[in-house]
Every structure is written in structure tokens, then in C-alpha cells.
Amino acid sequence: MKYLHLLFFPILIAACTSPKKPHDVTDISEPAEIYPEYYNVTVPCNIAPLNFLVRNEGVNAVHLEVGDVTLQQEGNKIIWPEADWSTLLSNHKGDTLQVTLTARVDDKWLRYPSLSWIINHDSVDSYITYRLIEPGYEVWHEVDIEERCLENFETRSLANGKQLGNRCMNCHTHGGDKGQYSYFYIRGKQGGTIVNRNGTLSKMTLGNETTG
């Protein structure tokens, strides 16, 4: 008996994530609707990438030129590769960069008026702490105290509300604007003031029958 051997060769289809380059571009006078509104801003030389959303109706591809960097992406979002953004900042400290945005709306490429970004020589403090709570304090018992690195988008929880029984906490406060000294207050049973001194935590019970 003869056997017929069939060989199956997989066909690999490469999906291209970048749209075709802009062509037959039309200049328009109306500025692009972007969020956040990074119009003519000055930024520190160590800030996280200025990613943004193009809110104009019908945008399905974007093309951005800033200094010597070009980004081209599908959809209506500009998302900077961190390496490209870091290189841009380090190469252009003190410079005013022209930012040119072109967007594909349906099948037409539209170029919006240029923006400018000033890259400051000075850097910003790398970390910020904040209380994460719903706008308007409508859900006051769902509260976290978090820390974020302003050089990227990394965050970490300093006090998780769920682990503390969803009790109200006040904002994280630093002593003398120094990171090694800080405290925050937890209300309710077994609450108190949590004090940080050089990474060592302690609790001070300052409440009485009328406070908590």
C-alpha cells in the first residue's frame, strides 16, 4: 500500500501596525482637538512621554513630527516609545520644538497648525504622592494613597483602602518637603496617625471619644 504524505507549510501573514505615510495632504486652519491639551507647553527634561488622544471625529491614523523624531500609528492615539521620548528630551534640552500633527480622516490626510513644546533644562522631582479617590468625594470610603514616578507611568500603593477596611484616610503629608519624613491619618477603630521616619513606620493614637 502506498501512502501519500502531505506537507503543510504555514503561511505567515505579517500585520503592519503602521499606516501608509501621509500623501495628498491638505493643510487646515483649525487646531486639532487633543487631550490632554498639550498646546505650546514647557516641560521638564525628565518628564514622562506626552501621550495624547486626537478627538477630532473620524480620525483613524496619526502622523507626528517632533524635532528629528517621526511617529506614525493607527487609530487616534499618539503613544511614545519610551526610548524615543527619552532620546528626544536629552537631545533637545533648552530647545523649542515644532510639533506637526497630521491625521487621516476617512481617506483624507489633514495637517493641523503646528504646536510648540519647550524642553526645559531643569528636571522635576521624580515622585509624587496623592490620595486616589472618586471625583467630588462621592465614594469617600474607596480611598488609596499612591505614589507615581513622573519620569514614566509606574505607580505603587502606599496604603490600600481595601486592606484597611475601607476606612477614610487623609492625604499623605511630608515633613519639610522631605521624602524620608511623612505621615497620614486613618479614621475609625484601631486607627491613628501612621508616621514614617527614614522608612521605619510607627503609629500614634491621637484620638479620643469625640474624634476617630
CORJO-V788669 format. One record per backbone hydrogen bond with DSSP energy under -1.0 kcal/mol. CO is the residue of the C=O (numbers start at 1). NH is the residue of the N-H. Records with the same first field share a line. If there is no record, write none. Layout:
# CORJO-V788669
CO = NH + NH
This chain:
# CORJO-V788669
26 = 111
32 = 34
33 = 55
35 = 53
36 = 38
37 = 39
41 = 118
43 = 120
44 = 47
49 = 51
52 = 78
53 = 35
56 = 59
58 = 106
60 = 75
61 = 104
62 = 73
63 = 102
64 = 71
65 = 100
66 = 69
69 = 66
71 = 64
73 = 62
76 = 54
78 = 52
81 = 85
82 = 86
83 = 87
84 = 88
85 = 89
86 = 90
87 = 91
92 = 95
95 = 119
97 = 117
99 = 115
100 = 65
101 = 112
102 = 63
103 = 110
104 = 60
105 = 108
108 = 105
109 = 26
110 = 103
111 = 28
115 = 99
117 = 97
118 = 43
119 = 94
122 = 45
126 = 150
128 = 148
130 = 146
132 = 144
134 = 137
139 = 142
141 = 143
144 = 132
145 = 158 + 159
146 = 130
147 = 156
148 = 128
149 = 152
150 = 48
154 = 149
156 = 147
159 = 145
161 = 166
162 = 165
168 = 187
173 = 183
175 = 178
178 = 181
180 = 198
181 = 175
182 = 196
183 = 173
184 = 194
185 = 170
186 = 192
188 = 191
192 = 186
193 = 204
194 = 184
195 = 202
196 = 182
197 = 200
200 = 197
202 = 195
204 = 193
212 = 188
